Amino acid sequence: MKVHIYGDSLMKAVVVDENYRYKPLAKQLLTELAAATGVETVNHAHFGYTVDKGLAVLEKDLQRGLDGEFAVVEFGGNDCDFNWSEVAAAPEDMHLPHTPLAKFLDTVTQMARELLAAGVKPVLMSLPPLDAQRYLDFIGHLGNDTSKILHWLGDVGRIYRYQEMYSAQIAKLAGALSLPLIDVRSRFLDRRDCGQLIARDGIHLTEAGYRLLLDECRAAFAAM
């Protein structure tokens, strides 16, 4: 089985150290996956990608010819995020996420349809939960006034709820398009130690978190 991966830093398995420095673990984890299951992966994910950038990469790959049975499509974490420096500078104004929800869903749909037309089965993925307070602290670490951001948010939990909305719509879209869904979010939310699986920046995962994500992917593909 050959699986292509399109996504953001989540699919690069980026871990965060105590100084907020990033290190990708995807190569190591996917090598372990190949050794254990024989699944060959080609990882096209990139740190910071939104779904429009993912679509651009996919279309270039399709023009060159994309061989493989499946393509995992994982986006939303950056799409649902905001320009926090702009929010802090103008907390009374309206601000839009990097990719508004309707455009996000339209672009994921376009990716799925182009993959199907090329004979590659798209597989969508829900988003693991984030830790809103840790993420707000990380935004402050980057030099933003979190009191002004919190004023705009209304409450810190809105960060979680907004990301949850994108994840829920991904799951709904998978059903509407009759596509397989790797429901990573449910697997995390069911864990008593969920907080220990989320990194100190609030949005990435710990190594244990990525191993849980990989285990869910392995189980999903075993069932296909």
Legacy VTK file of the C-alpha trace (Angstrom):
# vtk DataFile Version 3.0
C-alpha trace
ASCII
DATASET POLYDATA
POINTS 224 float
0.000 0.000 0.000
1.268 3.467 -0.906
-0.114 6.506 0.899
0.534 10.160 0.084
0.212 12.690 2.912
-0.908 16.288 2.427
-1.037 18.460 5.504
0.643 20.924 7.819
3.137 20.602 10.680
0.895 18.077 12.417
1.781 15.590 9.690
5.446 16.551 10.011
5.070 15.391 13.635
6.656 18.574 14.949
7.575 18.390 18.640
8.354 21.421 20.803
11.128 21.658 23.405
11.199 23.818 26.533
12.502 26.781 24.501
9.759 26.472 21.883
12.160 25.080 19.308
10.694 22.660 16.799
11.910 19.283 15.665
10.082 17.052 13.139
9.660 13.361 13.973
7.669 12.300 10.910
10.546 10.608 9.106
11.316 8.430 12.135
7.675 7.546 12.815
6.819 6.797 9.186
9.906 4.605 8.900
8.622 2.649 11.906
5.210 2.407 10.260
6.717 1.013 7.065
8.755 -1.554 8.996
5.732 -2.706 11.009
3.080 -2.745 8.298
4.736 -2.436 4.899
2.797 0.777 4.191
4.870 3.105 2.000
4.300 6.807 2.629
5.240 9.944 0.700
4.977 12.973 2.964
4.112 16.238 1.212
3.174 18.026 4.457
4.807 21.339 5.323
5.069 23.529 8.410
2.596 26.408 8.286
0.573 25.210 5.300
-3.050 26.180 4.891
-5.363 24.234 2.609
-4.839 26.554 -0.371
-1.098 25.880 -0.278
-1.848 22.177 0.065
-4.031 22.332 -3.036
-1.254 24.033 -4.999
1.208 21.276 -4.029
-1.314 18.558 -4.852
-2.062 19.964 -8.290
1.645 20.082 -9.155
1.985 16.460 -8.041
-1.041 15.445 -10.099
0.415 17.104 -13.180
3.570 15.017 -12.738
1.534 11.872 -12.063
0.567 10.657 -8.602
0.865 6.926 -8.005
-0.627 5.350 -4.916
-3.829 3.954 -3.491
-4.599 6.623 -0.882
-3.916 10.257 0.010
-4.444 11.537 3.539
-5.681 15.133 3.568
-5.112 16.883 6.918
-5.649 20.630 7.141
-7.464 23.071 9.383
-5.072 23.906 12.208
-3.543 26.865 10.390
-6.699 27.638 8.436
-8.759 28.297 11.556
-6.012 30.416 13.138
-5.890 34.217 13.170
-3.250 36.893 12.696
-2.851 37.468 16.402
-0.671 40.549 16.102
-3.462 42.220 14.115
-6.031 41.096 16.683
-3.914 42.516 19.525
-3.467 45.794 17.648
-7.206 46.225 17.047
-9.217 44.135 19.545
-12.456 45.990 18.783
-12.336 45.166 15.058
-13.650 42.140 13.185
-10.955 39.645 12.198
-11.175 36.675 9.864
-9.253 33.396 10.128
-6.534 32.623 7.608
-9.064 30.547 5.654
-12.761 31.243 6.281
-14.712 28.046 6.898
-16.707 28.045 3.636
-13.557 28.490 1.550
-11.787 25.848 3.613
-14.503 23.270 2.940
-14.662 24.167 -0.761
-10.898 23.705 -1.098
-10.821 20.369 0.744
-13.668 19.244 -1.521
-11.696 20.308 -4.571
-8.659 18.365 -3.367
-10.811 15.273 -2.826
-12.395 15.482 -6.259
-9.078 15.968 -8.041
-7.633 12.961 -6.211
-10.631 10.809 -7.128
-10.322 11.868 -10.768
-6.693 10.696 -10.677
-7.678 7.313 -9.225
-6.353 8.031 -5.722
-8.701 7.576 -2.742
-8.810 10.643 -0.454
-8.837 10.028 3.302
-9.793 12.965 5.525
-8.589 13.453 9.087
-10.155 15.242 12.043
-7.953 17.493 14.173
-6.551 16.528 17.564
-7.733 18.934 20.274
-5.652 21.922 21.245
-5.036 23.410 24.698
-6.429 26.946 24.531
-4.582 28.368 27.540
-1.227 26.948 26.471
-1.761 28.325 22.990
-2.673 31.771 24.315
0.477 31.705 26.454
2.477 30.777 23.356
0.938 33.689 21.431
2.081 35.931 24.289
5.557 34.374 24.137
5.726 35.603 20.541
5.341 39.181 21.776
1.590 39.748 21.529
-0.556 41.420 24.193
-2.702 38.532 25.351
-4.978 40.764 27.444
-6.129 42.506 24.262
-6.460 39.179 22.445
-8.497 37.780 25.321
-10.739 40.866 25.163
-11.385 40.142 21.482
-11.965 36.435 22.109
-14.390 36.933 24.981
-12.965 33.886 26.768
-9.931 31.701 26.162
-12.113 28.681 25.389
-13.178 30.313 22.136
-9.809 29.267 20.659
-10.699 25.633 21.352
-14.263 25.991 20.104
-13.227 27.601 16.840
-10.762 24.831 16.055
-13.370 22.262 17.068
-15.796 23.766 14.535
-13.334 23.206 11.689
-12.663 19.652 12.835
-16.385 18.885 13.086
-16.940 20.202 9.567
-14.135 17.991 8.237
-15.887 14.961 9.713
-19.211 16.104 8.273
-17.625 16.624 4.852
-16.176 13.103 4.887
-19.674 11.750 5.394
-21.168 13.975 2.697
-18.541 12.869 0.162
-18.573 9.208 1.321
-14.853 9.362 2.112
-12.949 7.511 4.850
-12.272 9.564 7.983
-9.396 9.053 10.405
-11.108 10.360 13.539
-8.058 11.365 15.514
-9.977 13.834 17.658
-12.256 11.237 19.247
-9.258 9.057 20.058
-7.603 11.934 21.937
-10.714 13.175 23.730
-11.332 9.700 25.105
-7.979 9.694 26.904
-7.605 10.611 30.571
-4.078 11.810 29.785
-5.143 13.951 26.825
-3.401 17.026 28.255
-0.095 15.157 28.371
-0.386 14.395 24.664
-0.504 18.093 23.708
2.743 20.074 23.485
3.593 23.144 25.525
2.634 25.471 22.659
-0.905 24.097 22.897
-1.281 23.150 19.234
1.300 20.500 18.428
1.622 17.098 20.091
4.160 15.400 22.284
5.929 12.330 20.934
3.384 10.191 22.793
0.627 12.176 21.099
2.073 11.591 17.652
2.424 7.892 18.357
-1.264 7.794 19.273
-2.087 9.624 16.026
0.033 7.150 14.069
-1.672 4.239 15.809
-5.077 5.598 14.785
-3.870 5.954 11.189
-2.557 2.395 11.213
-5.855 1.062 12.524
-7.810 3.042 9.941
-5.787 1.748 7.014
-5.918 -1.804 8.319
-9.697 -1.558 8.117
-9.748 -0.262 4.513
LINES 1 225
224 0 1 2 3 4 5 6 7 8 9 10 11 12 13 14 15 16 17 18 19 20 21 22 23 24 25 26 27 28 29 30 31 32 33 34 35 36 37 38 39 40 41 42 43 44 45 46 47 48 49 50 51 52 53 54 55 56 57 58 59 60 61 62 63 64 65 66 67 68 69 70 71 72 73 74 75 76 77 78 79 80 81 82 83 84 85 86 87 88 89 90 91 92 93 94 95 96 97 98 99 100 101 102 103 104 105 106 107 108 109 110 111 112 113 114 115 116 117 118 119 120 121 122 123 124 125 126 127 128 129 130 131 132 133 134 135 136 137 138 139 140 141 142 143 144 145 146 147 148 149 150 151 152 153 154 155 156 157 158 159 160 161 162 163 164 165 166 167 168 169 170 171 172 173 174 175 176 177 178 179 180 181 182 183 184 185 186 187 188 189 190 191 192 193 194 195 196 197 198 199 200 201 202 203 204 205 206 207 208 209 210 211 212 213 214 215 216 217 218 219 220 221 222 223
